[in-house]
Amino acid sequence: MTMRPALEPAELRRVFGAFPTGVTAVAALVGEVPVGLAASSFTSVSLDPPMVSVCIARTSSTWRVLRSARRLGVSVLGEHQERACRQLSGTGSRFAGLEWQPSEGGAVLLGGASAWLDCALEQEIPAGDHHIILLRVHDVDADPEVAPLVFHASRFRQLQIVAPDGARADRG
Ligand SMILES: Cc1cc2nc3c(=O)[nH]c(=O)nc-3n(C[C@H](O)[C@H](O)[C@H](O)COP(=O)(O)O)c2cc1C
């Protein structure tokens, strides 16, 4: 493969999007109001101390508000939460009709998600047009009955288990 000097954003998006991810909702109470956004850049970082990261666009007006919250909730969206995901990334009322609850410290956690992390901002590292947001994890929970939503090539998908013989098996 030969590397070319100018990499177009559209092509980068296409190739970066070939890597499948889950989708999270990063959210907190600001005053009495839930504020948040959908983020597929979630990654686990460290077990000891427990840390995770998300990458947030430098232009994000939501992050400008969220970053001052004492606690930040990260909810791993379930496979049925595609609409919630679109809503959480849109310009309308992001939490309208969504079931959520605040943690003691003010993290906002979505009902019906696959997993939940109650975090605090540890570090913000500038990285090009994004910031790498390092979060210290203070509490976690997961519902093994809820399969996660998958985001790949700009589309939402669902997981399937592949049997040892390569056939697609029922989920178990
Ligand atoms: C599936 C999906 C994944 C997203 N992942 C990210 C992400 O990892 N980082 C990010 O900054 N924005 C991400 N976004 C965009 C945000 O959800 C949201 O649209 C953006 O923050 C809007 O800008 P605002 O913060 O100024 O309101 C994603 C959107 C979708 C639909």
The ligand as an SDF file (V2000), in Angstrom:
LIG
                    3D

 31 33  0  0  0  0  0  0  0  0999 V2000
  -23.6130    7.1200   16.1480 C   0  0  0  0  0  0  0  0  0  0  0  0
  -23.0270    8.4580   16.5390 C   0  0  0  0  0  0  0  0  0  0  0  0
  -21.7950    8.5160   17.1520 C   0  0  0  0  0  0  0  0  0  0  0  0
  -21.2230    9.7450   17.5280 C   0  0  0  0  0  0  0  0  0  0  0  0
  -20.0140    9.7490   18.1440 N   0  0  0  0  0  0  0  0  0  0  0  0
  -19.4350   10.9200   18.4880 C   0  0  0  0  0  0  0  0  0  0  0  0
  -18.1840   10.9310   19.1540 C   0  0  0  0  0  0  0  0  0  0  0  0
  -17.5980    9.9000   19.4610 O   0  0  0  0  0  0  0  0  0  0  0  0
  -17.6370   12.1560   19.4780 N   0  0  0  0  0  0  0  0  0  0  0  0
  -18.2800   13.3370   19.1690 C   0  0  0  0  0  0  0  0  0  0  0  0
  -17.7420   14.3970   19.4750 O   0  0  0  0  0  0  0  0  0  0  0  0
  -19.4960   13.3390   18.5500 N   0  0  0  0  0  0  0  0  0  0  0  0
  -20.0810   12.1710   18.2270 C   0  0  0  0  0  0  0  0  0  0  0  0
  -21.3050   12.1690   17.6320 N   0  0  0  0  0  0  0  0  0  0  0  0
  -21.9980   13.4590   17.4160 C   0  0  0  0  0  0  0  0  0  0  0  0
  -22.6920   13.9220   18.7180 C   0  0  0  0  0  0  0  0  0  0  0  0
  -23.6040   12.9490   19.1750 O   0  0  0  0  0  0  0  0  0  0  0  0
  -23.4820   15.2280   18.5200 C   0  0  0  0  0  0  0  0  0  0  0  0
  -24.1790   15.1820   17.3120 O   0  0  0  0  0  0  0  0  0  0  0  0
  -22.6050   16.4380   18.5100 C   0  0  0  0  0  0  0  0  0  0  0  0
  -21.9970   16.5490   19.7650 O   0  0  0  0  0  0  0  0  0  0  0  0
  -23.4660   17.6790   18.2260 C   0  0  0  0  0  0  0  0  0  0  0  0
  -22.7540   18.8280   18.5040 O   0  0  0  0  0  0  0  0  0  0  0  0
  -22.9930   19.7010   19.8490 P   0  0  0  0  0  0  0  0  0  0  0  0
  -22.1880   19.0280   20.9160 O   0  0  0  0  0  0  0  0  0  0  0  0
  -22.4390   21.0230   19.4830 O   0  0  0  0  0  0  0  0  0  0  0  0
  -24.4640   19.6840   20.1570 O   0  0  0  0  0  0  0  0  0  0  0  0
  -21.9000   10.9540   17.2520 C   0  0  0  0  0  0  0  0  0  0  0  0
  -23.1610   10.8950   16.6280 C   0  0  0  0  0  0  0  0  0  0  0  0
  -23.7240    9.6660   16.2790 C   0  0  0  0  0  0  0  0  0  0  0  0
  -25.0860    9.6240   15.6070 C   0  0  0  0  0  0  0  0  0  0  0  0
  1  2  1  0
  2  3  1  0
  2 30  2  0
  3  4  2  0
  4  5  1  0
  4 28  1  0
  5  6  2  0
  6  7  1  0
  6 13  1  0
  7  8  2  0
  7  9  1  0
  9 10  1  0
 10 11  2  0
 10 12  1  0
 12 13  2  0
 13 14  1  0
 14 15  1  0
 14 28  1  0
 15 16  1  0
 16 17  1  0
 16 18  1  0
 18 19  1  0
 18 20  1  0
 20 21  1  0
 20 22  1  0
 22 23  1  0
 23 24  1  0
 24 25  2  0
 24 26  1  0
 24 27  1  0
 28 29  2  0
 29 30  1  0
 30 31  1  0
M  END
$$$$
